[in-house]
Amino acid sequence: INIGWYYYAIYLKDSTVTLLDGTVMDTSNYNITCASKKFEITRREVHINITGNATDGIEKTYDATKPDSNGTYKEVEVQDYKVLENDSLTITVKYFDNAKVEQEAIDAGTYYFGLDTYKIMDSDYPGSEEEVDVTANYNIIVDNDYELAFTVKRREITITTATDEKVYDGTPLVNSEYEITEGTLVEGQETYIATEAKDYPSVTNVSEGTINNVYEYGVIAGEDDVTHNYKITVVYGTLHITPRPIE
C-alpha cells in the first residue's frame, strides 16, 4: 500500500501448479525453481494551486498582527489537486518578501505565498477504523509558489499641531502640543515627537510674523520604532506674537 520496495514469489502448493486455463499439473516428477521478483511503489506526485482569498493583489491595513497560519485571513485554499478518492489534503503557508526571504508578514510591505506544510489523511485505510496519515506517500508541488502576492498597507493617521499666540514679552513662544485628528493607532502603540528639542519652532518678535508650527513624528510599540508602518500626514498650526500695548 505504502511507498517502498516489495518482493513477491511463486511457491509450490502440494506439489501442484495451476495453469492459466485451469489445468492442475502434478509437479512431483519435475524439478521446479520458483523465482522471486521485486517492485517499487513511488510517491504520488500531486500539483496544486493556492487560491481562495489568497488572490493576487489582496490588501490589508497594518494592524501589528500575523496572518492566520492557514493563510492570509483564514481563506487559503488549494485547487486542481488529485489525491486518491478517500484521501484529503490540508496545507499551511509561509510568507516571503521579494527576495524570497521568509517573513512574519506583520510590517507594511508586499509578501508572497509559499507552501509551509501539508498533510494527507486516508479515511478508508485498510485495517483501520480511523483516519491514517499517508502524507509520506505523496510529493506535493505548488505550481504557483511565490506568485500570489498580498500587501500590508501603511496605516494612515493625521496629526494636527497646536496653534498659539501670545503678547510680546521678549521670550520665545513654543507649543509642542498636538493631537491625532484622523485615523487611529494600533492598540498599545503611541506617537512621539521626532524633531529634536533644539529645532522646535519658536517665535519671539512681532516682526517675525506668523510661522508654521512644524514638527516631525514617529510611532513606537514598546521599545520598537514602528514608524515605517504608518503614513503620517501633519497639518501645521501656527505661532504668532501680538504687539504689547504701551500704557
Solvent accessible surface area in square Angstrom, and as a share of the most:
residue,aa,sasa,rsa
1,I,125,0.64
2,N,57,0.29
3,I,50,0.25
4,G,28,0.26
5,W,143,0.50
6,Y,75,0.28
7,Y,155,0.59
8,Y,120,0.46
9,A,33,0.26
10,I,118,0.60
11,Y,176,0.67
12,L,76,0.38
13,K,153,0.65
14,D,121,0.63
15,S,56,0.36
16,T,48,0.28
17,V,48,0.28
18,T,91,0.53
19,L,72,0.36
20,L,198,0.98
21,D,115,0.60
22,G,48,0.46
23,T,67,0.39
24,V,92,0.53
25,M,71,0.32
26,D,90,0.47
27,T,7,0.04
28,S,78,0.50
29,N,137,0.70
30,Y,135,0.51
31,N,151,0.78
32,I,71,0.36
33,T,126,0.73
34,C,48,0.29
35,A,68,0.52
36,S,71,0.46
37,K,118,0.50
38,K,113,0.48
39,F,92,0.38
40,E,81,0.37
41,I,56,0.29
42,T,91,0.53
43,R,132,0.48
44,R,114,0.42
45,E,100,0.45
46,V,3,0.02
47,H,78,0.35
48,I,0,0.00
49,N,39,0.20
50,I,1,0.00
51,T,33,0.19
52,G,28,0.27
53,N,58,0.30
54,A,0,0.00
55,T,76,0.44
56,D,98,0.51
57,G,52,0.50
58,I,31,0.16
59,E,98,0.44
60,K,33,0.14
61,T,60,0.35
62,Y,4,0.01
63,D,53,0.27
64,A,40,0.31
65,T,70,0.41
66,K,125,0.53
67,P,14,0.09
68,D,42,0.22
69,S,80,0.51
70,N,76,0.39
71,G,0,0.00
72,T,0,0.00
73,Y,61,0.23
74,K,148,0.63
75,E,83,0.37
76,V,20,0.12
77,E,91,0.41
78,V,25,0.14
79,Q,93,0.41
80,D,108,0.56
81,Y,73,0.28
82,K,159,0.67
83,V,25,0.14
84,L,95,0.47
85,E,169,0.76
86,N,69,0.36
87,D,18,0.09
88,S,55,0.36
89,L,15,0.07
90,T,89,0.52
91,I,19,0.10
92,T,34,0.20
93,V,7,0.04
94,K,67,0.28
95,Y,16,0.06
96,F,22,0.09
97,D,36,0.19
98,N,116,0.60
99,A,77,0.59
100,K,123,0.52
101,V,81,0.47
102,E,96,0.43
103,Q,68,0.30
104,E,104,0.47
105,A,3,0.02
106,I,37,0.19
107,D,59,0.31
108,A,27,0.21
109,G,29,0.28
110,T,53,0.31
111,Y,16,0.06
112,Y,51,0.19
113,F,1,0.00
114,G,1,0.01
115,L,41,0.20
116,D,58,0.30
117,T,72,0.42
118,Y,61,0.23
119,K,101,0.43
120,I,0,0.00
121,M,46,0.20
122,D,19,0.10
123,S,68,0.44
124,D,93,0.48
125,Y,41,0.16
126,P,82,0.52
127,G,94,0.90
128,S,42,0.27
129,E,184,0.82
130,E,134,0.60
131,E,95,0.42
132,V,43,0.25
133,D,76,0.39
134,V,11,0.06
135,T,29,0.17
136,A,66,0.51
137,N,23,0.12
138,Y,7,0.03
139,N,59,0.30
140,I,14,0.07
141,I,61,0.31
142,V,16,0.09
143,D,72,0.37
144,N,18,0.09
145,D,43,0.23
146,Y,77,0.29
147,E,109,0.49
148,L,28,0.14
149,A,13,0.10
150,F,1,0.00
151,T,37,0.22
152,V,2,0.01
153,K,90,0.38
154,R,121,0.44
155,R,49,0.18
156,E,115,0.51
157,I,3,0.01
158,T,18,0.10
159,I,0,0.00
160,T,38,0.22
161,T,5,0.03
162,A,18,0.14
163,T,97,0.56
164,D,46,0.24
165,E,103,0.46
166,K,52,0.22
167,V,69,0.39
168,Y,82,0.31
169,D,74,0.38
170,G,38,0.37
171,T,68,0.40
172,P,79,0.50
173,L,14,0.07
174,V,70,0.40
175,N,26,0.13
176,S,40,0.26
177,E,123,0.55
178,Y,66,0.25
179,E,107,0.48
180,I,59,0.30
181,T,67,0.39
182,E,113,0.51
183,G,45,0.43
184,T,87,0.51
185,L,40,0.20
186,V,19,0.11
187,E,171,0.77
188,G,71,0.68
189,Q,19,0.09
190,E,101,0.45
191,T,25,0.14
192,Y,70,0.27
193,I,46,0.23
194,A,48,0.38
195,T,26,0.15
196,E,107,0.48
197,A,76,0.59
198,K,162,0.69
199,D,79,0.41
200,Y,63,0.24
201,P,20,0.13
202,S,47,0.30
203,V,1,0.00
204,T,32,0.19
205,N,65,0.33
206,V,60,0.34
207,S,106,0.68
208,E,79,0.36
209,G,27,0.26
210,T,81,0.47
211,I,48,0.24
212,N,85,0.43
213,N,0,0.00
214,V,64,0.37
215,Y,2,0.01
216,E,117,0.53
217,Y,16,0.06
218,G,1,0.01
219,V,0,0.00
220,I,46,0.23
221,A,31,0.24
222,G,62,0.60
223,E,179,0.80
224,D,95,0.49
225,D,71,0.37
226,V,16,0.09
227,T,39,0.23
228,H,106,0.47
229,N,0,0.00
230,Y,5,0.02
231,K,95,0.40
232,I,43,0.22
233,T,70,0.41
234,V,34,0.19
235,V,76,0.43
236,Y,94,0.36
237,G,6,0.05
238,T,45,0.26
239,L,0,0.00
240,H,56,0.25
241,I,1,0.00
242,T,32,0.19
243,P,92,0.58
244,R,142,0.52
245,P,100,0.63
246,I,172,0.87
247,E,206,0.92
